[in-house]
């Protein structure tokens, strides 16, 4: 499984995503997480960043709304409780990683 965290420089939510991702990955077989700083719209389009932070799982953003355009902006994620947050919840991350495992 290939995981990539895309973020704008200084994004305050990127460390939150990193912590939650580390918690979900704990106890699993080792996975390499790469990080890519995005500095402009062309890079966001090239990488498929739909706001900062974005997690790509095997090159795909599992949290992107269908038809959404790449964005150089802060990103909000809706939690299971319906509230908005700056990063996916651990439960949401666990689900997308399990789906990626099942698809492999």
Secondary structure as a PSIPRED ss2 file (coil, helix, strand):
# PSIPRED VFORMAT (PSIPRED V4.0)

   1 X C   1.000  0.000  0.000
   2 X C   1.000  0.000  0.000
   3 X E   0.000  0.000  1.000
   4 X E   0.000  0.000  1.000
   5 X E   0.000  0.000  1.000
   6 X E   0.000  0.000  1.000
   7 X E   0.000  0.000  1.000
   8 X E   0.000  0.000  1.000
   9 X C   1.000  0.000  0.000
  10 X C   1.000  0.000  0.000
  11 X C   1.000  0.000  0.000
  12 X C   1.000  0.000  0.000
  13 X C   1.000  0.000  0.000
  14 X H   0.000  1.000  0.000
  15 X H   0.000  1.000  0.000
  16 X H   0.000  1.000  0.000
  17 X H   0.000  1.000  0.000
  18 X H   0.000  1.000  0.000
  19 X H   0.000  1.000  0.000
  20 X H   0.000  1.000  0.000
  21 X H   0.000  1.000  0.000
  22 X H   0.000  1.000  0.000
  23 X H   0.000  1.000  0.000
  24 X H   0.000  1.000  0.000
  25 X H   0.000  1.000  0.000
  26 X C   1.000  0.000  0.000
  27 X C   1.000  0.000  0.000
  28 X C   1.000  0.000  0.000
  29 X C   1.000  0.000  0.000
  30 X C   1.000  0.000  0.000
  31 X C   1.000  0.000  0.000
  32 X C   1.000  0.000  0.000
  33 X E   0.000  0.000  1.000
  34 X E   0.000  0.000  1.000
  35 X E   0.000  0.000  1.000
  36 X E   0.000  0.000  1.000
  37 X E   0.000  0.000  1.000
  38 X E   0.000  0.000  1.000
  39 X C   1.000  0.000  0.000
  40 X C   1.000  0.000  0.000
  41 X H   0.000  1.000  0.000
  42 X H   0.000  1.000  0.000
  43 X H   0.000  1.000  0.000
  44 X H   0.000  1.000  0.000
  45 X H   0.000  1.000  0.000
  46 X H   0.000  1.000  0.000
  47 X H   0.000  1.000  0.000
  48 X C   1.000  0.000  0.000
  49 X C   1.000  0.000  0.000
  50 X E   0.000  0.000  1.000
  51 X E   0.000  0.000  1.000
  52 X E   0.000  0.000  1.000
  53 X C   1.000  0.000  0.000
  54 X E   0.000  0.000  1.000
  55 X E   0.000  0.000  1.000
  56 X E   0.000  0.000  1.000
  57 X E   0.000  0.000  1.000
  58 X C   1.000  0.000  0.000
  59 X C   1.000  0.000  0.000
  60 X E   0.000  0.000  1.000
  61 X C   1.000  0.000  0.000
  62 X C   1.000  0.000  0.000
  63 X C   1.000  0.000  0.000
  64 X C   1.000  0.000  0.000
  65 X C   1.000  0.000  0.000
  66 X C   1.000  0.000  0.000
  67 X C   1.000  0.000  0.000
  68 X C   1.000  0.000  0.000
  69 X C   1.000  0.000  0.000
  70 X C   1.000  0.000  0.000
  71 X E   0.000  0.000  1.000
  72 X E   0.000  0.000  1.000
  73 X E   0.000  0.000  1.000
  74 X E   0.000  0.000  1.000
  75 X C   1.000  0.000  0.000
  76 X C   1.000  0.000  0.000
  77 X E   0.000  0.000  1.000
  78 X E   0.000  0.000  1.000
  79 X C   1.000  0.000  0.000
  80 X C   1.000  0.000  0.000
  81 X C   1.000  0.000  0.000
  82 X C   1.000  0.000  0.000
  83 X C   1.000  0.000  0.000
  84 X E   0.000  0.000  1.000
  85 X E   0.000  0.000  1.000
  86 X C   1.000  0.000  0.000
  87 X C   1.000  0.000  0.000
  88 X C   1.000  0.000  0.000
  89 X C   1.000  0.000  0.000
  90 X H   0.000  1.000  0.000
  91 X H   0.000  1.000  0.000
  92 X H   0.000  1.000  0.000
  93 X H   0.000  1.000  0.000
  94 X H   0.000  1.000  0.000
  95 X H   0.000  1.000  0.000
  96 X H   0.000  1.000  0.000
  97 X H   0.000  1.000  0.000
  98 X H   0.000  1.000  0.000
  99 X H   0.000  1.000  0.000
 100 X H   0.000  1.000  0.000
 101 X H   0.000  1.000  0.000
 102 X H   0.000  1.000  0.000
 103 X H   0.000  1.000  0.000
 104 X C   1.000  0.000  0.000
